[in-house]
């Protein structure tokens, strides 16, 4: 005797068959509806992907160096760590593309500052492995920004970090602080490889391990696992960023993100001011101000003196539109494009101070103010840190007091 199929089951099978027919029909009809006008967003040219095998990418011949220091590829443990770093990096092709595209926006400024300070160009890859060149990147340890400063280190190197402003998120201020820190670490350890490792783990921990192990070579030091792998991540980034085509990434000039063009203004606010008001005075919108000034937290800019970036041309009559008294004209700056000579972000002119000596190195006097530290003073005056330390017999860790008079070499 035949059993009849339950009606509910028959209906579900019928619905599934109907859905299948509809999908087939839609697939057959799509070419008739997908006219050229409706698909304008599609690229006119497509490129055939041609990525080398992961195994072939690991066959590094050498010689290889980082910051002008050789990478000892003849040592098996060094080659193994480098191969691991390359595999981890190349596995995430989407992230590589994003990072290389972002480098067009930020590398020109970082490269310019490194060149002007006589520092190795390879140090720019530290920002890549620290934050993927993202201003809002953060870690579980509380590190924030392009160069991943924790709060205490950021303040030590002159960055403002509070509930209203976080200069770790600003590419200009944070880069200066990071280069100050790396310079100090290099002076301390005499090696850029060790300096980069100390940037990751801290100078005190590095001193302790060097003292315990009696070794000063990064590649021979036994360090925390993260730090032992840290420099290899930077080396791998250098290899891929320096020759992306070798690893299958065919970038054109217009693939890179461009640096924004902007005007730089200094404003003194007598009260907290909504960012929306600043945007209206600049003839732009809220997001444009926040994107250009990533150090601003929240929806208001607190009272005080601030350096702001505005869209190009927006500085004209900005103070009047915001209801402020006009300040002396400040320099305008445009961030450079990839492959071109970068222009350093201009620094505010230091206040005039008495000249106390004439000679090969001119001296002047700076009177310490409340909240000052040596790194912040050097940045404000536009001089290297040693211009403060040498004539005053100080070290980077020296304590200074408000009212103290410091000699500054020009």
C-alpha positions as CSV (number, residue, x, y, z in Angstrom):
1,X,0.0,0.0,0.0
2,X,1.5,3.4,-1.0
3,X,2.0,6.0,1.6
4,X,1.0,9.5,0.7
5,X,3.6,12.3,1.2
6,X,2.6,14.7,4.0
7,X,1.4,18.0,2.5
8,X,3.8,20.2,4.4
9,X,6.8,18.2,3.1
10,X,5.5,18.3,-0.4
11,X,5.0,22.1,-0.1
12,X,8.6,22.6,1.1
13,X,10.0,20.6,-1.8
14,X,7.9,22.5,-4.2
15,X,9.1,25.8,-2.8
16,X,12.7,24.7,-3.1
17,X,12.3,23.7,-6.7
18,X,10.6,27.0,-7.5
19,X,13.5,28.9,-5.9
20,X,16.0,26.9,-7.9
21,X,14.1,27.7,-11.2
22,X,14.1,31.4,-10.3
23,X,17.8,31.5,-9.7
24,X,18.5,29.7,-13.0
25,X,16.2,32.1,-14.8
26,X,17.8,35.2,-13.2
27,X,21.3,33.9,-14.2
28,X,20.3,33.5,-17.8
29,X,18.5,36.9,-17.9
30,X,21.2,38.9,-16.2
31,X,23.3,39.7,-19.3
32,X,20.1,41.2,-20.9
33,X,19.6,43.6,-18.0
34,X,23.3,44.3,-17.1
35,X,23.8,47.1,-19.7
36,X,27.1,49.0,-19.9
37,X,25.5,52.0,-18.2
38,X,24.5,49.9,-15.1
39,X,28.0,48.4,-14.7
40,X,30.0,51.6,-15.0
41,X,31.6,50.9,-11.6
42,X,33.4,47.8,-13.0
43,X,37.1,48.4,-13.9
44,X,37.6,48.8,-17.7
45,X,40.9,46.8,-17.4
46,X,41.5,43.7,-15.4
47,X,44.9,42.2,-14.6
48,X,45.7,38.6,-14.4
49,X,47.0,37.8,-10.9
50,X,50.5,36.2,-10.9
51,X,51.7,35.6,-7.4
52,X,54.8,33.6,-6.9
53,X,54.6,30.6,-4.7
54,X,55.1,31.1,-1.0
55,X,58.0,28.7,-1.1
56,X,59.9,30.6,-3.8
57,X,59.3,33.9,-1.8
58,X,61.4,32.5,1.0
59,X,64.5,31.8,-1.0
60,X,66.3,35.0,0.0
61,X,69.7,35.2,-1.5
62,X,71.2,38.3,0.3
63,X,73.1,40.2,1.1
64,X,70.4,41.8,3.3
65,X,70.7,44.8,5.7
66,X,68.4,46.8,7.9
67,X,69.3,50.4,8.9
68,X,72.7,49.8,7.3
69,X,73.5,46.9,9.5
70,X,73.9,43.4,7.9
71,X,71.3,40.6,8.6
72,X,73.3,37.4,9.1
73,X,71.4,35.1,6.8
74,X,74.2,32.5,7.1
75,X,72.9,31.6,10.5
76,X,70.1,29.1,10.4
77,X,68.0,30.5,13.2
78,X,68.1,34.0,11.6
79,X,67.0,32.7,8.2
80,X,64.2,30.7,9.9
81,X,62.9,33.7,11.7
82,X,62.9,35.8,8.6
83,X,61.1,33.1,6.6
84,X,58.5,33.0,9.3
85,X,58.0,36.7,9.2
86,X,57.7,36.6,5.4
87,X,55.1,33.8,5.5
88,X,53.0,35.6,8.1
89,X,53.1,38.8,6.1
90,X,52.5,37.4,2.7
91,X,49.6,35.2,3.9
92,X,47.4,38.3,4.3
93,X,47.6,39.8,0.9
94,X,44.7,42.2,1.5
95,X,46.5,43.8,4.5
96,X,49.7,44.2,2.4
97,X,47.7,46.0,-0.2
98,X,46.2,48.4,2.3
99,X,49.5,49.1,4.1
100,X,51.3,49.8,0.8
101,X,48.5,52.1,-0.3
102,X,48.6,53.9,3.0
103,X,52.4,54.3,2.7
104,X,51.8,56.8,-0.1
105,X,50.0,59.1,2.4
106,X,52.5,58.9,5.3
107,X,55.9,57.7,4.1
108,X,56.8,61.0,2.4
109,X,56.7,62.9,5.7
110,X,58.4,60.2,7.7
111,X,61.1,59.8,5.1
112,X,61.7,63.6,5.0
113,X,62.1,63.8,8.8
114,X,64.5,60.8,8.8
115,X,66.6,62.3,6.1
116,X,66.8,65.7,7.8
117,X,67.8,64.1,11.1
118,X,70.4,61.8,9.5
119,X,68.6,58.7,10.5
120,X,68.2,55.4,8.5
121,X,65.3,55.4,6.1
122,X,64.4,51.8,7.2
123,X,63.0,53.1,10.5
124,X,59.8,54.0,8.7
125,X,58.9,50.3,8.7
126,X,58.6,50.4,12.5
127,X,55.5,52.5,12.1
128,X,54.1,49.9,9.7
129,X,54.6,46.9,12.0
130,X,53.4,48.9,15.0
131,X,50.2,50.3,13.7
132,X,49.7,49.5,10.0
133,X,49.9,53.3,9.7
134,X,46.5,53.8,11.5
135,X,46.1,56.7,13.8
136,X,43.6,55.0,16.1
137,X,45.5,51.7,16.4
138,X,45.6,50.5,20.0
139,X,47.1,47.6,22.0
140,X,46.0,45.7,25.1
141,X,49.0,47.4,26.9
142,X,47.5,50.9,26.3
143,X,49.8,51.8,23.4
144,X,48.1,54.1,20.9
145,X,48.7,55.8,17.5
146,X,51.1,55.5,14.6
147,X,54.1,54.7,16.7
148,X,52.3,52.9,19.5
149,X,53.3,55.0,22.5
150,X,52.1,54.1,26.0
151,X,50.9,57.1,27.9
152,X,54.0,57.6,30.2
153,X,56.5,57.3,27.3
154,X,54.5,59.7,25.2
155,X,54.5,62.3,27.9
156,X,58.2,61.8,28.5
157,X,58.9,62.7,24.9
158,X,56.7,65.8,24.9
159,X,53.4,64.5,23.6
160,X,50.1,65.8,25.1
161,X,47.9,62.9,26.3
162,X,44.8,63.6,28.3
163,X,41.0,63.3,28.0
164,X,40.8,66.0,25.4
165,X,43.9,65.7,23.2
166,X,46.0,62.7,22.3
167,X,49.0,63.6,20.2
168,X,50.0,60.0,19.8
169,X,47.3,60.0,17.0
170,X,48.9,62.9,15.2
171,X,51.4,61.8,12.5
172,X,53.6,65.0,12.9
173,X,53.9,65.1,16.7
174,X,54.1,61.4,17.2
175,X,56.8,61.0,14.5
176,X,59.0,63.6,16.1
177,X,58.6,61.9,19.5
178,X,59.3,58.4,18.0
179,X,62.5,59.7,16.3
180,X,63.6,61.3,19.5
181,X,63.1,58.0,21.3
182,X,64.9,56.0,18.7
183,X,67.8,58.4,18.5
184,X,68.2,58.2,22.3
185,X,68.0,54.4,22.2
186,X,70.7,54.3,19.4
187,X,72.9,56.5,21.4
188,X,72.4,54.2,24.4
189,X,73.1,50.9,22.7
190,X,75.1,51.8,19.6
191,X,73.1,49.6,17.2
192,X,69.9,50.3,15.3
193,X,68.8,46.7,15.5
194,X,69.1,46.8,19.3
195,X,67.5,50.2,19.4
196,X,64.4,48.9,17.6
197,X,64.2,45.9,19.9
198,X,64.4,48.3,22.9
199,X,61.7,50.4,21.4
200,X,59.5,47.3,21.6
201,X,60.5,46.0,25.0
202,X,61.8,49.1,26.8
203,X,65.3,50.3,27.4
204,X,65.5,49.0,31.0
205,X,64.7,45.5,30.0
206,X,67.2,45.6,27.2
207,X,69.9,46.9,29.5
208,X,69.2,44.1,32.0
209,X,69.5,41.3,29.3
210,X,72.6,42.7,27.8
211,X,74.2,42.9,31.3
212,X,73.1,39.3,32.1
213,X,74.0,37.7,28.8
214,X,77.2,39.8,28.0
215,X,76.0,40.1,24.4
216,X,75.2,43.3,22.5
217,X,74.3,41.7,19.1
218,X,70.6,41.7,18.5
219,X,70.8,38.4,16.6
220,X,72.5,36.7,19.5
221,X,70.5,38.1,22.4
222,X,67.8,35.9,24.0
223,X,64.9,38.2,24.4
224,X,61.1,37.9,24.9
225,X,59.5,36.0,22.1
226,X,57.7,39.1,20.7
227,X,60.9,41.1,20.7
228,X,63.0,38.3,19.1
229,X,60.5,38.3,16.2
230,X,60.0,42.1,16.1
231,X,62.9,43.2,13.9
232,X,62.2,40.4,11.5
233,X,58.7,41.7,10.9
234,X,60.2,45.1,10.0
235,X,62.8,43.5,7.7
236,X,60.0,41.5,6.0
237,X,58.0,44.7,5.5
238,X,61.0,46.4,4.0
239,X,61.5,43.5,1.5
240,X,57.9,43.6,0.3
241,X,57.4,47.3,0.4
242,X,60.7,47.9,-1.5
243,X,59.8,45.6,-4.3
244,X,56.1,44.7,-4.3
245,X,56.1,43.5,-7.9
246,X,58.6,40.7,-6.9
247,X,55.9,39.4,-4.6
248,X,53.0,39.7,-7.1
249,X,51.7,43.2,-6.2
250,X,51.6,45.3,-9.4
251,X,51.0,48.9,-8.1
252,X,50.5,51.9,-10.3
253,X,51.2,55.4,-9.2
254,X,47.5,56.2,-8.8
255,X,47.0,53.2,-6.6
256,X,48.6,54.9,-3.6
257,X,46.6,57.0,-1.2
258,X,47.6,60.7,-1.5
259,X,48.5,62.9,1.4
260,X,45.9,65.5,2.1
261,X,46.6,69.1,1.3
262,X,46.0,71.4,4.2
263,X,46.5,74.8,5.8
264,X,48.1,75.0,9.2
265,X,46.7,77.6,11.7
266,X,47.3,78.4,15.3
267,X,44.3,79.4,17.3
268,X,43.8,80.4,20.9
269,X,40.4,79.5,22.3
270,X,39.0,81.3,25.3
271,X,36.4,78.5,25.9
272,X,35.7,75.0,24.7
273,X,34.6,75.1,21.1
274,X,32.5,72.5,19.2
275,X,34.3,70.9,16.3
276,X,31.2,71.6,14.3
277,X,31.7,75.3,14.8
278,X,35.3,75.0,13.6
279,X,34.2,73.1,10.6
280,X,31.6,75.8,9.7
281,X,34.2,78.5,10.0
282,X,36.5,76.5,7.7
283,X,33.7,76.0,5.2
284,X,33.9,72.2,5.6
285,X,32.2,69.4,7.6
286,X,32.8,67.8,11.0
287,X,34.5,64.7,9.6
288,X,37.0,66.7,7.6
289,X,38.2,68.4,10.7
290,X,38.4,65.2,12.7
291,X,40.2,63.4,9.9
292,X,42.8,66.1,9.6
293,X,43.2,66.5,13.4
294,X,43.1,63.0,14.7
295,X,44.5,64.1,18.1
296,X,41.2,65.8,19.0
297,X,39.1,63.5,21.2
298,X,35.4,64.0,21.5
299,X,33.2,66.7,19.8
300,X,34.8,69.8,21.3
301,X,38.2,71.4,21.2
302,X,39.1,72.6,24.7
303,X,40.2,76.1,25.4
304,X,43.8,76.9,25.0
305,X,46.3,77.3,22.1
306,X,46.1,74.7,19.4
307,X,47.7,74.0,16.0
308,X,45.0,72.9,13.6
309,X,45.0,71.6,10.1
310,X,42.3,72.9,7.8
311,X,41.4,71.9,4.2
312,X,43.6,73.7,1.7
313,X,42.5,77.3,1.3
314,X,40.2,77.3,4.4
315,X,42.6,79.4,6.6
316,X,41.5,82.6,4.8
317,X,39.4,84.6,7.3
318,X,39.1,81.5,9.4
319,X,39.8,83.3,12.7
320,X,37.2,86.0,11.9
321,X,34.6,83.4,11.0
322,X,35.2,81.6,14.3
323,X,34.9,84.9,16.2
324,X,38.6,85.1,17.2
325,X,41.0,87.9,17.3
326,X,43.4,87.6,14.3
327,X,46.7,85.9,15.1
328,X,50.0,86.5,13.3
329,X,50.0,84.7,9.9
330,X,51.2,81.1,10.2
331,X,52.8,78.9,7.6
332,X,50.7,76.8,5.2
333,X,51.7,73.3,4.5
334,X,50.9,70.6,1.9
335,X,51.9,67.0,2.6
336,X,54.0,65.7,-0.3
337,X,53.1,63.1,-2.8
338,X,54.7,59.7,-3.1
339,X,58.0,59.7,-4.9
340,X,58.5,63.4,-4.6
341,X,60.6,65.4,-2.2
342,X,58.7,65.8,1.0
343,X,58.3,69.2,2.8
344,X,58.6,69.0,6.6
345,X,55.7,70.3,8.5
346,X,56.6,73.8,9.6
347,X,57.2,74.4,13.3
348,X,55.9,77.5,15.1
349,X,58.5,80.2,15.4
350,X,60.2,80.2,18.9
351,X,59.8,83.2,21.1
352,X,62.8,85.5,20.9
353,X,65.3,85.1,23.7
354,X,68.4,87.0,24.7
355,X,71.6,86.2,22.8
356,X,74.3,85.6,25.3
357,X,77.3,84.6,23.2
358,X,78.7,84.8,19.7
359,X,80.9,82.3,18.0
360,X,80.7,79.2,15.9
361,X,77.7,77.9,17.9
362,X,75.4,80.7,18.9
363,X,73.9,80.4,22.4
364,X,70.6,81.7,23.7
365,X,68.7,81.3,27.0
366,X,65.5,79.5,27.5
367,X,63.6,79.8,30.8
368,X,61.8,76.6,31.8
369,X,58.0,76.9,32.2
370,X,55.6,74.7,34.1
371,X,54.9,71.5,32.3
372,X,58.1,71.6,30.2
373,X,60.4,68.7,29.6
374,X,63.6,68.5,27.6
375,X,62.2,66.8,24.6
376,X,59.2,69.2,24.4
377,X,61.5,72.2,24.6
378,X,63.8,70.9,21.9
379,X,60.8,70.3,19.6
380,X,59.3,73.7,20.4
381,X,62.6,75.5,19.6
382,X,63.3,73.4,16.5
383,X,66.7,72.1,17.7
384,X,68.2,68.7,18.3
385,X,68.0,67.4,21.9
386,X,71.8,67.5,22.2
387,X,71.6,71.3,21.8
388,X,70.0,71.4,25.2
389,X,71.9,68.6,26.9
390,X,75.5,69.5,25.9
391,X,75.8,73.1,27.0
392,X,73.9,72.4,30.3
393,X,75.6,69.1,31.3
394,X,72.3,67.3,31.2
395,X,71.2,63.8,30.2
396,X,67.8,62.9,28.7
397,X,66.7,61.7,32.1
398,X,67.6,64.9,33.9
399,X,64.9,66.7,35.9
400,X,64.3,70.4,35.2
401,X,62.4,73.0,37.2
402,X,60.2,75.9,36.3
403,X,62.3,79.1,36.3
404,X,65.5,77.2,35.5
405,X,67.6,78.9,32.8
406,X,68.9,76.6,30.0
407,X,71.5,77.4,27.4
408,X,70.5,76.4,23.9
409,X,73.0,76.1,21.0
410,X,71.9,77.1,17.6
